[in-house]
């Protein structure tokens, strides 16, 4: 069974998961239900009109060849829970099909790796490559030939001009603009609304209108 044809199970039940449910339904994908330890512990049986299948242990009854997974845990500027969950379930043989909202535009030939999530209104231009488990969020724009690593979050409304490289685990805040040709290092953070005009070192954070480093 192809990845596109397999039913999907959602992991997590927060705000990001709610957005993914809407995306999946708009795209006509079949979502069997949601696994979430908090819902299960509180004996909640329905969430967003989906069956609550239990905690993550419920997947023991649904081996990898039968289903794909949707990772409903978002990525914040600090913390790596999303990356840890992704790597853990991939190691068990599950995959996370790339998702593209029907109202996003992705140029032909763009590479979307396993687990990539492209939200409504996003634009990804020719020559771009998006690494595993990365989020291109609502109305984000990537111009030509950008290279995005693994576990990256391009937040809503952010703009990356052409030939930008974003290394693994970096976070580009809402409404940020990254000038063409720059490199953003591993696990670096570009704050909301920042216009970045120089390379950013690994693990550096840049915030505010004055581009303060910390």
C-alpha positions as CSV (number, residue, x, y, z in Angstrom):
1,X,0.0,0.0,0.0
2,X,1.4,3.4,-0.9
3,X,2.1,6.0,1.7
4,X,-0.6,8.2,0.3
5,X,-3.2,5.4,0.5
6,X,-2.5,4.2,4.0
7,X,-4.6,5.4,6.9
8,X,-2.9,7.7,9.4
9,X,-2.7,8.0,13.2
10,X,-2.2,11.3,14.8
11,X,0.3,11.6,17.7
12,X,-0.5,14.4,20.2
13,X,-3.6,16.6,20.8
14,X,-2.5,20.2,21.2
15,X,-2.9,23.2,19.0
16,X,-0.5,22.0,16.2
17,X,-2.3,18.7,16.1
18,X,-5.6,20.5,15.6
19,X,-4.1,22.3,12.6
20,X,-2.9,19.0,11.2
21,X,-6.4,17.4,11.5
22,X,-7.8,20.3,9.5
23,X,-5.1,19.8,6.9
24,X,-5.6,16.1,6.6
25,X,-9.4,16.5,6.2
26,X,-9.0,19.2,3.6
27,X,-6.6,16.9,1.7
28,X,-9.0,14.0,1.8
29,X,-6.7,11.8,4.0
30,X,-8.0,9.1,6.2
31,X,-7.1,9.6,9.9
32,X,-8.0,6.6,12.1
33,X,-7.7,8.4,15.4
34,X,-5.4,10.1,17.8
35,X,-2.9,8.7,20.4
36,X,-2.3,11.0,23.4
37,X,-1.3,10.1,26.9
38,X,-3.2,13.0,28.5
39,X,-6.5,12.3,26.7
40,X,-6.1,8.6,27.6
41,X,-5.3,9.3,31.3
42,X,-8.5,11.4,31.5
43,X,-10.6,8.7,29.8
44,X,-11.5,11.0,26.9
45,X,-12.8,9.0,24.0
46,X,-13.3,11.6,21.3
47,X,-11.2,14.6,20.3
48,X,-11.8,16.9,17.2
49,X,-14.3,14.3,16.0
50,X,-11.6,11.6,16.1
51,X,-11.5,8.4,18.2
52,X,-8.9,8.5,21.0
53,X,-7.1,5.3,20.5
54,X,-5.2,5.5,23.8
55,X,-1.7,6.5,24.7
56,X,1.2,5.6,22.5
57,X,1.0,2.0,23.5
58,X,-2.1,1.7,21.2
59,X,0.3,1.6,18.3
60,X,1.4,-1.9,19.3
61,X,-1.8,-3.1,17.6
62,X,-1.0,-1.1,14.4
63,X,2.4,-2.1,13.0
64,X,4.3,0.1,10.5
65,X,3.3,-1.5,7.2
66,X,-0.4,-0.8,7.9
67,X,-0.3,2.9,8.9
68,X,1.6,6.1,8.7
69,X,1.9,8.6,11.5
70,X,1.2,12.3,11.8
71,X,3.3,14.1,14.4
72,X,1.0,16.6,16.1
73,X,3.6,18.0,18.5
74,X,4.8,21.4,17.3
75,X,8.3,22.8,17.5
76,X,9.1,25.7,19.8
77,X,12.3,27.8,19.8
78,X,13.6,25.8,22.7
79,X,13.1,22.1,23.4
80,X,13.5,19.0,21.2
81,X,10.5,16.9,22.1
82,X,9.3,16.9,18.5
83,X,12.6,15.7,17.2
84,X,12.9,13.0,19.9
85,X,9.5,11.6,19.2
86,X,10.1,11.6,15.4
87,X,13.4,9.7,15.8
88,X,12.0,7.3,18.3
89,X,9.1,6.2,16.1
90,X,11.2,6.1,12.9
91,X,13.6,3.8,14.7
92,X,10.6,1.5,15.3
93,X,9.9,1.4,11.6
94,X,7.1,3.9,11.2
95,X,7.1,6.7,8.7
96,X,5.5,10.1,8.6
97,X,4.3,10.9,5.1
98,X,5.0,14.5,4.0
99,X,1.8,16.6,4.2
100,X,1.0,19.6,1.9
101,X,-2.1,21.7,2.5
102,X,-4.1,22.0,-0.8
103,X,-3.9,25.8,-0.4
104,X,-0.1,25.8,-0.3
105,X,2.1,26.1,-3.5
106,X,5.1,23.8,-3.9
107,X,7.0,24.1,-7.1
108,X,7.6,20.9,-9.2
109,X,10.8,19.2,-8.2
110,X,11.0,20.5,-4.7
111,X,12.2,17.8,-2.3
112,X,10.0,17.2,0.7
113,X,11.5,14.6,3.1
114,X,9.7,12.3,5.4
115,X,7.6,14.1,8.0
116,X,7.6,17.5,6.4
117,X,4.5,19.5,7.0
118,X,3.6,22.4,4.7
119,X,0.7,24.5,6.0
120,X,-2.0,26.6,4.3
121,X,-0.8,29.5,2.2
122,X,2.9,28.5,2.3
123,X,4.9,29.0,-0.9
124,X,8.0,26.9,-1.7
125,X,9.8,28.0,-4.9
126,X,11.9,25.8,-7.4
127,X,15.1,24.2,-6.2
128,X,14.3,24.0,-2.5
129,X,15.0,21.0,-0.4
130,X,13.2,20.5,3.0
131,X,14.7,18.0,5.5
132,X,13.0,15.4,7.6
133,X,10.4,16.5,10.2
134,X,10.5,20.2,9.3
135,X,7.5,22.5,9.4
136,X,6.8,25.2,6.8
137,X,4.0,26.9,8.7
138,X,1.1,29.1,7.6
139,X,1.9,31.6,4.9
140,X,5.6,31.1,5.2
141,X,7.6,31.7,1.9
142,X,10.8,30.1,0.7
143,X,12.2,31.5,-2.5
144,X,14.4,29.6,-4.9
145,X,17.1,27.1,-3.9
146,X,16.7,27.2,-0.2
147,X,18.2,24.3,1.8
148,X,16.3,23.5,5.0
149,X,17.7,20.8,7.4
150,X,16.0,18.4,9.7
151,X,13.7,19.4,12.6
152,X,13.5,23.0,11.4
153,X,10.5,25.2,12.1
154,X,9.7,28.1,9.7
155,X,7.0,29.9,11.6
156,X,3.9,31.6,10.2
157,X,4.6,34.4,7.8
158,X,8.3,34.1,7.8
159,X,10.1,34.8,4.5
160,X,13.4,33.2,3.3
161,X,14.8,34.9,0.2
162,X,16.7,32.8,-2.4
163,X,19.6,30.4,-1.6
164,X,19.2,30.5,2.2
165,X,20.6,27.5,4.1
166,X,19.0,26.6,7.4
167,X,20.8,23.9,9.4
168,X,19.2,21.2,11.6
169,X,17.1,22.2,14.5
170,X,16.9,25.9,13.7
171,X,13.9,28.0,14.4
172,X,12.7,31.0,12.2
173,X,10.2,33.1,14.1
174,X,6.9,34.4,12.9
175,X,7.2,37.2,10.4
176,X,11.0,37.1,10.2
177,X,12.8,37.9,7.0
178,X,16.1,36.2,6.0
179,X,18.0,38.0,3.2
180,X,19.3,35.9,0.3
181,X,22.3,33.7,0.5
182,X,22.6,33.6,4.3
183,X,23.3,30.5,6.5
184,X,21.6,29.9,9.7
185,X,23.5,27.5,12.0
186,X,22.4,24.4,13.7
187,X,19.8,25.1,16.5
188,X,20.0,28.8,16.0
189,X,16.9,31.0,16.6
190,X,15.8,34.0,14.5
191,X,13.3,35.9,16.6
192,X,9.8,37.0,15.4
193,X,9.8,40.0,13.1
194,X,13.6,40.1,12.8
195,X,15.2,41.0,9.4
196,X,18.4,38.9,9.3
197,X,21.1,40.4,7.2
198,X,24.1,38.3,8.2
199,X,24.9,34.6,8.8
200,X,23.9,33.3,12.2
201,X,26.2,31.0,14.1
202,X,25.0,27.6,15.5
203,X,22.9,27.9,18.7
204,X,22.9,31.7,18.5
205,X,19.7,33.6,19.1
206,X,18.9,37.0,17.4
207,X,15.9,39.0,18.6
208,X,14.4,42.5,18.4
209,X,14.4,45.3,15.8
210,X,18.0,46.0,16.7
211,X,19.1,42.4,15.9
212,X,20.5,41.8,19.4
213,X,22.4,38.6,19.8
214,X,22.3,36.5,22.9
